[in-house]
Amino acid sequence: MPQLDTSTWLTMILSMFLVLFIIFQLKISKHNFYHNPELVTTKAPKQNTPWETKWTKIYLPLSLPL
């Protein structure tokens, strides 16, 4: 039974990592990234609720006259 020759494995693994690194670098370099993104402020519309326009007074039970 022949033995497995492992002398070239290191070369193959290192070359595989090198090729994968180059492929990923090329893929990443093709993306367009924004250089200086700016924040856009969005203003929510003011909704008037009925209790904001009326004056209301809350009577506590302890503040009622005896």
C-alpha positions in Angstrom: 0.0 0.0 0.0 1.6 3.3 -1.0 2.1 6.1 1.5 0.5 9.5 1.1 2.9 12.1 0.0 2.4 15.2 2.1 5.4 17.2 1.1 3.4 19.5 -1.2 0.6 20.2 1.2 2.2 23.3 2.8 2.8 24.8 -0.6 -0.8 24.1 -1.7 -2.3 25.6 1.5 -0.2 28.7 1.4 -0.9 29.3 -2.2 -4.6 28.7 -1.6 -4.6 31.4 1.2 -2.7 33.8 -1.1 -5.2 33.3 -4.0 -8.2 33.7 -1.6 -6.7 36.9 -0.2 -6.2 38.3 -3.7 -9.7 37.4 -4.8 -11.3 39.0 -1.7 -9.2 42.1 -2.2 -10.3 42.4 -5.8 -13.9 41.9 -4.8 -13.8 44.5 -2.1 -12.0 47.0 -4.3 -14.9 47.0 -6.8 -17.4 48.3 -4.2 -18.2 52.0 -4.1 -18.2 53.4 -0.6 -19.4 56.8 0.3 -16.5 59.0 1.3 -18.2 61.4 3.6 -21.8 60.4 4.7 -23.9 63.2 6.0 -26.7 62.9 8.5 -30.1 63.9 7.3 -32.4 65.2 9.9 -36.0 64.2 9.5 -38.7 66.3 11.2 -41.7 64.5 12.5 -45.0 66.4 11.9 -46.5 67.9 15.1 -49.7 66.3 16.0 -52.1 68.3 18.0 -54.0 66.2 20.5 -57.2 67.4 22.2 -55.7 67.5 25.6 -52.9 69.8 24.5 -55.3 72.6 23.5 -57.5 72.5 26.7 -56.6 73.5 30.2 -57.4 70.7 32.6 -57.0 70.5 36.3 -56.6 67.3 38.2 -58.3 67.2 41.6 -56.7 64.9 44.1 -59.0 63.3 46.6 -57.0 64.7 49.5 -57.2 68.3 48.2 -61.0 68.4 48.1 -62.7 70.5 50.8 -64.2 68.7 53.8 
